[in-house]
Amino acid sequence: MKPKVIIYKKVESTILEYVKEACDVFYFEHLDADNMASFYEALKDAKGLFGTGLKVDAALLEKAPNLKIVSNVSVGYDNLDVPALTHRGVMATNTPDVLNETVADTMIGLMLATARRIPELDHMVKAGKWTAHMTPAQFGVDVHHKTLGIIGMGRIGAAIAKRAHFGFGMNILYHNRSRNVEVENTYHATYCSLDELCQEADFICLMVPLSPQTTKLIGEREFRLMKKTAIFVNGSRGTTVDEEALVLALQEGEILAAGLDVFVQEPVDPQHPLLSMPNVVTLPHIGSATLETRQAMARFAAENFVTGIQGNRPPALVNPEVI
């Protein structure tokens, strides 16, 4: 008899069929108030849970006594209570690496869009307000040969450093939990303290995973350390930044501008003050959102899922101590 599993995310047919070859699948294209009762009923027998965003904690595990694996279609797994999963002997997996290049592209694009005020000027042209030659009031700032400070030099941070160094001749500073000798040698990156990075960088890109240590990592103190010409870019998680402090820093001219792909509340409140600021470029958390990358992430998650369900070690196991 095939093990019963739940897929709670819309996936392409080839991935669904791949999982169905090994499992008896309860398939939910999405979860909402109309199908949550059915979802909880299916949890009673499910040995696997596949999707993204669902909070999997001790309370949910109580409803899933037979669960053996949770496959997150994401590199981040802050929605998973890993200690609770480990305590229950449940494998937790994610999809690192396959999205590194795509997210790095997005962050460089966000830097360029913010520095050169591309969305703001696009709106001006479309509104019919381009009636004369541009004046300094519409000028942006250069990206090339500036100093980029990367907070969080993991695989995505390294991919950003590669683009910035080779593509734009930027000087790279970075702050991380540990030194990354490879990026120092390859991209001439310099390791420094968080304070030094904030004080010296022209562009500051935040790419840390969410944890108790990184929650509100960047706040009023850090913004006051930054140059008044600095541009802040966040591609990690919204709660790694004190949003109220960011709003204040922009309002008081402590920094020049910000480019944001993430917010504390998602979708962001339409009345949020950041959305009314012309010097803030906002994206709807699309760092990895290309068709090719999302399909690759789903395939990787499915490989993790089926491998774990069959009793083997998944390729990307977050809590290897359960094996």
C-alpha positions in Angstrom: 0.0 0.0 0.0 1.3 3.4 -0.9 1.9 5.9 1.9 -0.6 8.7 2.2 0.8 12.2 1.7 -0.5 15.8 1.3 0.5 18.2 -1.4 -0.9 21.6 -0.4 0.5 23.7 -3.3 -0.3 23.8 -7.0 2.3 21.9 -8.9 2.8 21.1 -12.5 1.4 17.7 -13.7 4.8 16.0 -14.2 5.7 16.7 -10.5 2.3 15.5 -9.3 2.5 12.3 -11.3 6.1 11.7 -10.0 4.9 11.9 -6.4 1.8 9.8 -7.2 4.0 7.0 -8.5 5.3 6.5 -5.0 2.5 7.9 -2.9 -1.3 8.1 -2.4 -1.7 11.9 -2.7 -4.3 14.2 -1.1 -3.9 17.2 -3.4 -4.9 20.7 -2.5 -3.9 23.4 -5.0 -4.1 25.9 -2.1 -5.4 26.0 1.5 -8.2 28.3 2.6 -11.2 28.4 4.9 -13.3 26.2 2.6 -10.9 23.2 2.6 -9.1 23.4 5.9 -11.4 20.8 7.5 -10.6 18.3 4.7 -6.9 19.2 5.1 -7.0 18.4 8.8 -8.8 15.2 8.2 -6.2 14.1 5.7 -3.4 15.0 8.2 -4.6 12.2 10.5 -3.2 9.6 8.1 -0.5 11.6 6.2 3.1 10.5 6.3 4.3 13.4 4.2 3.5 17.1 3.8 4.6 19.0 0.7 4.2 22.7 0.1 5.3 26.1 1.3 4.3 28.7 3.8 2.3 26.5 6.2 3.2 26.9 9.8 4.3 23.4 10.9 4.6 23.5 14.7 3.9 21.3 17.7 0.1 22.1 17.4 -0.1 21.0 13.8 2.0 17.9 14.5 -0.5 16.9 17.1 -3.0 16.6 14.2 -0.5 14.5 12.2 0.6 11.5 14.3 2.0 9.5 11.3 4.0 12.3 9.7 7.5 11.3 8.6 8.6 14.2 6.4 7.9 17.8 5.6 9.2 19.1 2.2 9.3 22.9 2.0 9.3 24.3 -1.5 11.6 27.1 -0.4 15.2 27.7 0.7 13.9 29.3 3.8 12.1 27.3 6.5 11.2 29.7 9.2 7.6 28.4 8.9 8.9 25.1 10.3 9.4 24.5 14.0 12.5 22.4 13.4 13.1 21.5 17.1 9.5 20.2 17.3 9.9 18.2 14.1 13.2 16.8 15.3 11.7 15.8 18.6 8.9 13.9 16.8 11.5 12.3 14.4 10.0 14.1 11.4 12.4 15.0 8.5 12.4 18.6 7.4 13.8 19.5 3.9 14.2 22.6 1.8 15.4 23.6 -1.7 18.8 25.4 -1.4 21.0 26.4 -4.4 18.5 26.1 -7.2 17.3 29.6 -6.6 20.6 31.3 -5.9 21.2 32.9 -9.3 17.6 34.0 -9.8 17.4 35.7 -6.4 20.8 37.4 -7.0 19.5 38.7 -10.4 16.5 40.2 -8.5 18.7 41.9 -5.9 20.9 43.5 -8.5 17.8 44.6 -10.4 16.4 46.1 -7.3 19.6 48.0 -6.6 19.6 49.4 -10.2 15.9 50.2 -10.1 16.3 52.1 -6.8 19.6 53.9 -7.7 18.4 55.0 -11.1 14.8 55.7 -9.9 13.5 53.5 -12.8 9.9 52.8 -11.4 9.4 56.5 -10.4 10.6 57.8 -13.8 8.6 55.2 -15.7 5.4 56.4 -13.9 6.3 60.0 -14.8 6.6 59.2 -18.5 3.4 57.1 -18.6 1.6 59.9 -16.8 2.5 62.3 -19.5 4.7 64.4 -17.3 7.9 64.2 -19.5 7.5 67.6 -21.0 11.1 68.8 -21.0 14.7 67.7 -20.6 15.5 66.1 -17.3 17.0 68.2 -14.6 19.1 67.2 -11.6 15.8 66.8 -9.7 15.2 63.5 -11.7 18.8 62.3 -11.6 19.7 59.0 -9.9 23.1 57.8 -8.6 25.7 55.5 -10.1 26.0 51.8 -9.1 29.3 51.0 -10.8 32.5 51.3 -8.8 30.6 52.0 -5.6 30.9 50.0 -2.4 28.4 47.2 -1.8 28.0 45.9 1.7 26.4 42.4 1.9 25.0 41.3 5.2 24.8 37.5 5.0 27.4 36.0 2.7 25.8 32.6 2.0 25.3 31.2 -1.5 22.9 33.9 -2.6 25.2 36.6 -1.1 28.1 35.2 -3.0 26.1 35.2 -6.2 25.3 38.9 -5.6 29.0 39.6 -4.9 29.9 37.9 -8.2 27.6 40.1 -10.2 28.6 43.3 -8.4 32.4 42.6 -8.7 32.6 41.4 -12.2 29.7 43.3 -13.7 29.9 46.6 -12.0 33.4 46.8 -10.6 32.1 47.3 -7.1 34.1 47.1 -4.0 32.6 44.3 -1.8 32.3 44.5 2.0 30.5 41.7 3.9 29.4 40.8 7.4 28.6 37.2 8.2 28.6 34.7 11.1 31.9 33.4 9.8 34.5 34.3 7.3 34.1 33.2 3.7 37.6 32.9 2.3 36.4 31.9 -1.1 34.5 35.1 -1.7 37.4 37.1 -0.3 39.8 35.5 -2.8 37.5 35.4 -5.8 35.6 38.7 -5.5 38.2 40.7 -3.4 35.6 40.9 -0.7 36.5 42.3 2.7 35.1 40.9 5.9 34.1 43.6 8.5 31.9 44.2 11.5 28.2 45.2 10.9 29.0 48.7 12.2 31.8 49.1 9.7 29.7 47.9 6.9 26.9 50.3 7.7 29.3 53.2 7.9 31.3 52.5 4.7 28.9 51.0 2.1 27.1 53.0 -0.5 24.6 50.1 -1.1 23.7 47.7 1.8 22.0 44.4 0.8 20.5 42.3 3.6 20.4 38.6 2.8 20.3 36.8 6.2 18.1 33.9 7.1 15.4 34.7 9.7 16.2 33.6 13.2 15.9 35.0 16.7 19.4 36.5 16.2 18.5 38.3 12.9 15.0 39.6 13.9 15.2 43.4 13.6 18.9 43.1 12.9 18.7 46.4 11.1 17.1 49.1 13.2 17.3 52.8 14.2 21.0 52.5 15.3 22.1 50.9 12.1 20.3 53.3 9.9 21.9 56.2 11.7 25.3 54.7 11.1 24.7 54.6 7.3 25.7 57.3 4.9 23.0 59.8 4.0 23.6 58.8 0.4 23.2 55.0 1.2 20.7 52.8 -0.5 19.3 49.9 1.5 18.1 46.7 -0.1 16.3 43.9 1.6 15.8 40.5 0.0 15.8 38.3 3.2 12.7 38.5 5.4 10.6 41.6 6.4 11.1 41.0 10.1 14.9 41.2 9.8 14.4 45.0 9.6 12.6 47.3 12.1 10.2 48.7 9.5 9.2 51.7 11.7 12.9 52.6 12.0 13.3 52.3 8.2 10.3 54.6 7.6 11.8 57.1 10.0 15.3 56.9 8.4 13.8 57.6 5.0 11.6 60.4 6.3 14.5 62.1 8.1 17.0 61.7 5.3 19.2 59.3 7.2 19.5 57.2 4.0 18.8 58.1 0.4 16.5 55.3 -0.7 15.4 51.7 -0.2 14.6 48.7 -2.4 12.4 46.1 -0.8 11.3 42.6 -1.9 10.0 41.6 1.6 7.8 43.1 4.3 6.8 42.3 7.9 3.2 41.7 6.7 2.8 40.1 3.3 0.9 41.1 1.3 1.8 44.5 2.6 -0.9 46.8 3.8 -1.8 49.2 0.9 -1.7 52.1 3.4 1.8 51.3 4.6 3.8 54.5 4.6 6.6 52.9 2.6 4.3 52.5 -0.4 3.8 56.3 -0.7 7.5 57.1 -0.8 8.9 57.8 -4.3 12.4 56.8 -3.1 11.3 53.3 -2.2 11.1 50.6 -4.8 8.7 47.8 -3.7 8.3 44.2 -5.0 5.8 41.5 -3.9 8.4 39.0 -2.6 9.4 37.8 -6.1 13.1 37.0 -5.5 12.9 33.5 -6.9 9.7 34.0 -8.9 10.6 32.9 -12.4 8.9 30.0 -14.1 12.2 28.1 -14.6 13.3 28.5 -11.0 10.0 27.8 -9.3 9.7 24.6 -11.4 13.3 23.6 -10.4 12.4 24.2 -6.8 9.3 22.1 -7.0 11.2 19.3 -8.6 13.9 19.4 -6.0 11.3 19.4 -3.2 9.6 16.4 -4.8 12.9 14.5 -4.9 13.4 15.3 -1.2 9.9 14.2 -0.5 9.9 10.9 -2.4 13.4 10.0 -1.2 12.4 10.6 2.5 9.0 8.8 2.1 10.9 5.7 0.8 13.1 5.7 3.9 16.2 7.2 2.5 18.1 10.3 3.3 16.7 13.3 1.3 19.3 15.4 -0.6 18.5 18.6 1.4 17.8 17.6 5.0 17.5 20.4 7.4 17.6 18.2 10.6 20.0 15.3 9.8 20.0 14.2 13.5 16.6 12.5 12.8 18.3 9.9 10.6 
